[in-house]
Amino acid sequence: MPSIFSRIISGEIPCYKVVEDEKFFAFLDINPLAKGHTLVIPKQEVDYIFDLSPEDYAGLFKFAQKIAKAIDIVCPSVKVGIAVIGLEVPHAHIHLVPLNRISDLDFTKPKLSFTPDEFTDLARRIAEHIQ
């Protein structure tokens, strides 16, 4: 059975897509820790990030770097943090989260909520700043 992320990539489940290329896909987390919290995934369904080929592993982080720089412009913060946890969804993914303090990367804290229009606008603005 395809992962929820594979179903998002295929369009079966809607998302607030930021950008994609032939190998990778980025979309806003619908339960964000901060405004701009983005998930970056390989299109290839691989559960454990360290099982990606060396080329795909490096490519995923290179793809994430471009998105993080765009998030930095759209959602000013001290830094954009990165987390790879991989326990909830069996599909490798990177969390990019704007940070002002270390506690901003606490996945146990209450999540933020935004309207569909706010998510759509945010995804569009981040995409516009990707180099």
Backbone as CSV, one residue per row, in Angstrom:
resi,resn,N_x,N_y,N_z,CA_x,CA_y,CA_z,C_x,C_y,C_z
1,MET,0.844,-1.179,0.000,0.000,0.000,0.000,0.893,1.247,0.000
2,PRO,0.604,2.199,-0.878,1.425,3.407,-0.939,1.335,4.219,0.355
3,SER,2.437,4.887,0.696,2.431,5.759,1.868,1.558,6.979,1.595
4,ILE,1.183,7.680,2.649,0.400,8.903,2.474,1.169,9.901,1.615
5,PHE,2.489,9.914,1.722,3.285,10.838,0.915,3.259,10.442,-0.566
6,SER,3.295,9.150,-0.860,3.183,8.707,-2.255,1.819,9.082,-2.817
7,ARG,0.797,9.010,-1.993,-0.554,9.389,-2.417,-0.649,10.904,-2.635
8,ILE,0.101,11.676,-1.872,0.165,13.133,-2.093,0.873,13.420,-3.411
9,ILE,1.995,12.771,-3.660,2.744,12.977,-4.903,1.874,12.661,-6.114
10,SER,1.097,11.580,-6.033,0.258,11.164,-7.168,-0.964,12.052,-7.352
11,GLY,-1.253,12.912,-6.389,-2.414,13.779,-6.476,-3.671,13.179,-5.886
12,GLU,-3.574,11.969,-5.373,-4.728,11.304,-4.754,-5.174,12.046,-3.486
13,ILE,-4.208,12.592,-2.752,-4.488,13.384,-1.557,-3.976,14.802,-1.841
14,PRO,-4.812,15.821,-1.603,-4.360,17.192,-1.884,-3.297,17.658,-0.892
15,CYS,-2.529,18.640,-1.323,-1.508,19.240,-0.458,-1.288,20.674,-0.896
16,TYR,-0.502,21.374,-0.120,-0.077,22.722,-0.484,1.342,22.609,-1.002
17,LYS,1.431,22.271,-2.287,2.733,22.016,-2.907,3.529,23.302,-3.015
18,VAL,4.812,23.187,-2.669,5.745,24.293,-2.826,6.471,24.146,-4.158
19,VAL,7.067,22.975,-4.386,7.835,22.750,-5.611,8.100,21.255,-5.765
20,GLU,8.350,20.855,-6.997,8.785,19.480,-7.259,9.704,19.481,-8.466
21,ASP,10.489,18.426,-8.560,11.254,18.171,-9.769,11.074,16.695,-10.094
22,GLU,11.908,16.141,-10.931,11.712,14.753,-11.347,11.917,13.742,-10.209
23,LYS,12.672,14.106,-9.166,12.978,13.154,-8.094,12.444,13.528,-6.721
24,PHE,12.140,14.802,-6.503,11.800,15.262,-5.153,10.553,16.143,-5.164
25,PHE,9.956,16.280,-3.985,8.674,16.974,-3.846,8.682,17.686,-2.499
26,ALA,8.161,18.911,-2.461,8.093,19.667,-1.204,6.695,20.264,-1.053
27,PHE,6.161,20.181,0.164,4.830,20.704,0.444,4.761,21.146,1.897
28,LEU,3.819,22.048,2.179,3.670,22.548,3.536,3.106,21.474,4.444
29,ASP,3.620,21.409,5.659,3.072,20.524,6.680,1.726,21.106,7.098
30,ILE,0.668,20.289,7.095,-0.660,20.814,7.455,-0.855,20.914,8.963
31,ASN,0.085,20.416,9.726,0.098,20.575,11.181,1.440,21.186,11.581
32,PRO,1.667,22.432,11.188,3.004,23.008,11.317,3.399,23.412,12.731
33,LEU,4.690,23.306,12.972,5.278,23.829,14.201,5.477,25.333,14.108
34,ALA,5.658,25.838,12.900,5.889,27.267,12.653,5.380,27.593,11.260
35,LYS,5.101,28.847,11.026,4.702,29.278,9.693,5.861,29.017,8.739
36,GLY,5.597,28.265,7.675,6.631,27.914,6.710,7.153,26.499,6.854
37,HIS,6.705,25.758,7.881,7.131,24.364,8.097,6.813,23.563,6.828
38,THR,7.856,23.048,6.215,7.748,22.366,4.927,8.340,20.968,5.020
39,LEU,7.701,20.031,4.339,8.204,18.661,4.244,8.841,18.476,2.874
40,VAL,10.006,17.861,2.856,10.740,17.602,1.621,10.941,16.095,1.537
41,ILE,10.495,15.511,0.413,10.503,14.050,0.288,11.052,13.611,-1.069
42,PRO,11.610,12.410,-1.105,11.928,11.840,-2.412,10.643,11.264,-3.008
43,LYS,10.528,11.297,-4.309,9.356,10.681,-4.940,9.413,9.162,-4.818
44,GLN,10.612,8.635,-4.768,10.788,7.202,-4.567,10.370,6.868,-3.136
45,GLU,9.517,5.900,-2.975,9.050,5.530,-1.640,10.089,4.653,-0.956
46,VAL,10.825,5.264,-0.052,11.838,4.595,0.760,11.536,4.973,2.201
47,ASP,11.410,3.999,3.075,11.031,4.263,4.464,12.131,4.986,5.230
48,TYR,13.333,4.460,5.188,14.437,4.941,6.026,15.371,5.799,5.187
49,ILE,15.554,7.038,5.603,16.320,7.995,4.794,17.722,7.482,4.461
50,PHE,18.315,6.707,5.350,19.671,6.209,5.102,19.691,5.010,4.159
51,ASP,18.507,4.578,3.698,18.434,3.557,2.657,18.379,4.157,1.257
52,LEU,18.297,5.480,1.161,18.382,6.120,-0.146,19.775,5.891,-0.718
53,SER,19.870,5.861,-2.027,21.191,5.765,-2.644,21.985,7.017,-2.257
54,PRO,23.308,6.937,-2.261,24.102,8.129,-1.940,23.733,9.330,-2.815
55,GLU,23.452,9.077,-4.087,23.100,10.166,-5.002,21.761,10.784,-4.626
56,ASP,20.766,9.946,-4.305,19.449,10.465,-3.947,19.475,11.139,-2.574
57,TYR,20.250,10.612,-1.663,20.394,11.236,-0.337,20.962,12.651,-0.490
58,ALA,22.052,12.773,-1.245,22.665,14.082,-1.472,21.714,14.994,-2.244
59,GLY,21.016,14.439,-3.224,20.071,15.225,-4.013,18.923,15.760,-3.173
60,LEU,18.438,14.943,-2.237,17.347,15.366,-1.356,17.781,16.561,-0.511
61,PHE,18.972,16.511,0.031,19.462,17.615,0.860,19.778,18.856,0.010
62,LYS,20.244,18.671,-1.200,20.480,19.807,-2.095,19.153,20.476,-2.452
63,PHE,18.135,19.683,-2.731,16.790,20.184,-3.017,16.249,20.932,-1.798
64,ALA,16.414,20.352,-0.603,15.943,20.976,0.639,16.648,22.302,0.897
65,GLN,17.918,22.398,0.556,18.671,23.630,0.787,18.051,24.801,0.026
66,LYS,17.657,24.583,-1.233,17.041,25.652,-2.021,15.721,26.107,-1.384
67,ILE,14.977,25.157,-0.879,13.692,25.477,-0.266,13.906,26.214,1.054
68,ALA,14.870,25.769,1.845,15.157,26.429,3.121,15.537,27.889,2.906
69,LYS,16.307,28.178,1.875,16.698,29.561,1.596,15.487,30.405,1.228
70,ALA,14.528,29.815,0.516,13.302,30.532,0.174,12.435,30.738,1.413
71,ILE,12.348,29.733,2.266,11.592,29.866,3.514,12.180,30.995,4.345
72,ASP,13.495,31.074,4.375,14.194,32.117,5.136,13.771,33.523,4.699
73,ILE,13.518,33.694,3.423,13.098,34.988,2.894,11.641,35.279,3.262
74,VAL,10.788,34.287,3.104,9.344,34.468,3.290,8.939,34.460,4.761
75,CYS,9.608,33.666,5.564,9.272,33.511,6.984,10.515,33.828,7.812
76,PRO,10.802,35.092,7.997,12.029,35.465,8.713,12.119,34.795,10.090
77,SER,13.294,34.295,10.371,13.574,33.628,11.644,15.077,33.703,11.863
78,VAL,15.529,33.178,12.991,16.968,33.140,13.236,17.631,32.191,12.241
79,LYS,17.041,31.015,12.080,17.533,30.017,11.126,16.374,29.108,10.734
80,VAL,16.531,28.422,9.619,15.612,27.351,9.274,16.252,26.067,9.779
81,GLY,15.553,25.398,10.684,16.057,24.149,11.244,15.646,22.967,10.393
82,ILE,16.321,21.868,10.640,16.055,20.645,9.888,15.915,19.491,10.862
83,ALA,14.926,18.640,10.597,14.734,17.448,11.422,14.400,16.275,10.513
84,VAL,15.013,15.153,10.809,14.700,13.896,10.136,14.350,12.916,11.240
85,ILE,13.080,12.550,11.298,12.641,11.655,12.362,12.220,10.318,11.768
86,GLY,11.212,10.340,10.918,10.859,9.153,10.161,10.115,8.060,10.899
87,LEU,9.451,8.379,11.996,8.730,7.342,12.738,7.242,7.299,12.407
88,GLU,6.648,8.416,12.036,5.210,8.458,11.832,4.766,8.046,10.433
89,VAL,5.539,8.382,9.423,5.190,8.060,8.039,6.320,7.221,7.457
90,PRO,5.992,6.044,6.905,7.047,5.179,6.362,7.510,5.633,4.976
91,HIS,7.967,6.867,4.913,8.473,7.453,3.669,9.487,8.509,4.104
92,ALA,10.717,8.373,3.668,11.780,9.302,4.075,11.326,10.743,3.856
93,HIS,11.619,11.605,4.832,11.266,13.011,4.685,12.083,13.882,5.622
94,ILE,12.205,15.129,5.212,12.925,16.149,5.964,11.912,17.221,6.354
95,HIS,11.965,17.633,7.616,11.176,18.777,8.079,12.077,20.005,8.013
96,LEU,11.603,21.065,7.366,12.274,22.361,7.385,11.383,23.290,8.203
97,VAL,11.926,23.810,9.313,11.114,24.590,10.254,11.836,25.893,10.603
98,PRO,11.189,27.039,10.353,11.778,28.302,10.798,11.914,28.307,12.324
99,LEU,13.093,28.702,12.821,13.384,28.649,14.253,13.823,30.004,14.792
100,ASN,13.327,30.319,15.969,13.819,31.472,16.716,14.424,31.041,18.044
101,ARG,14.078,29.843,18.474,14.636,29.259,19.700,14.599,27.732,19.533
102,ILE,15.384,27.034,20.282,15.479,25.582,20.131,14.139,24.888,20.367
103,SER,13.319,25.433,21.241,12.027,24.813,21.538,11.059,24.869,20.349
104,ASP,11.372,25.649,19.318,10.522,25.703,18.130,10.537,24.384,17.358
105,LEU,11.493,23.519,17.649,11.593,22.232,16.963,11.087,21.091,17.853
106,ASP,10.199,21.414,18.776,9.611,20.429,19.683,8.318,19.901,19.076
107,PHE,8.338,18.668,18.596,7.187,18.089,17.916,6.049,17.719,18.869
108,THR,6.253,17.860,20.171,5.178,17.568,21.121,4.342,18.804,21.437
109,LYS,4.787,19.974,21.019,4.036,21.193,21.328,2.823,21.317,20.398
110,PRO,1.828,22.115,20.802,0.640,22.293,19.954,1.015,22.844,18.578
111,LYS,0.312,22.354,17.588,0.575,22.774,16.215,-0.216,24.036,15.901
112,LEU,0.252,24.774,14.918,-0.433,25.976,14.462,-1.514,25.590,13.453
113,SER,-2.433,26.499,13.215,-3.422,26.248,12.172,-3.553,27.499,11.308
114,PHE,-3.785,27.272,10.035,-3.946,28.340,9.064,-5.127,27.995,8.172
115,THR,-5.705,28.996,7.542,-6.802,28.756,6.609,-6.234,28.186,5.310
116,PRO,-7.080,27.551,4.508,-6.600,27.084,3.201,-6.000,28.218,2.366
117,ASP,-6.609,29.395,2.412,-6.060,30.525,1.653,-4.682,30.933,2.165
118,GLU,-4.492,30.895,3.485,-3.184,31.233,4.049,-2.133,30.205,3.635
119,PHE,-2.482,28.917,3.672,-1.551,27.874,3.226,-1.206,28.063,1.746
120,THR,-2.219,28.293,0.930,-2.009,28.451,-0.518,-1.085,29.624,-0.801
121,ASP,-1.347,30.749,-0.148,-0.522,31.943,-0.341,0.913,31.704,0.120
122,LEU,1.075,31.049,1.258,2.413,30.776,1.786,3.199,29.864,0.846
123,ALA,2.573,28.793,0.365,3.251,27.876,-0.570,3.672,28.624,-1.829
124,ARG,2.797,29.480,-2.339,3.107,30.255,-3.543,4.283,31.198,-3.301
125,ARG,4.276,31.890,-2.162,5.352,32.852,-1.876,6.697,32.141,-1.689
126,ILE,6.699,30.997,-1.032,7.955,30.246,-0.891,8.447,29.801,-2.264
127,ALA,7.535,29.267,-3.078,7.911,28.794,-4.427,8.512,29.916,-5.265
128,GLU,7.981,31.118,-5.132,8.482,32.259,-5.913,9.932,32.609,-5.581
129,HIS,10.402,32.227,-4.412,11.766,32.587,-3.999,12.774,31.443,-4.145
130,ILE,12.355,30.356,-4.734,13.285,29.241,-4.939,14.137,29.529,-6.165
131,GLN,15.445,29.463,-5.965,16.394,29.748,-7.049,16.654,28.513,-7.877
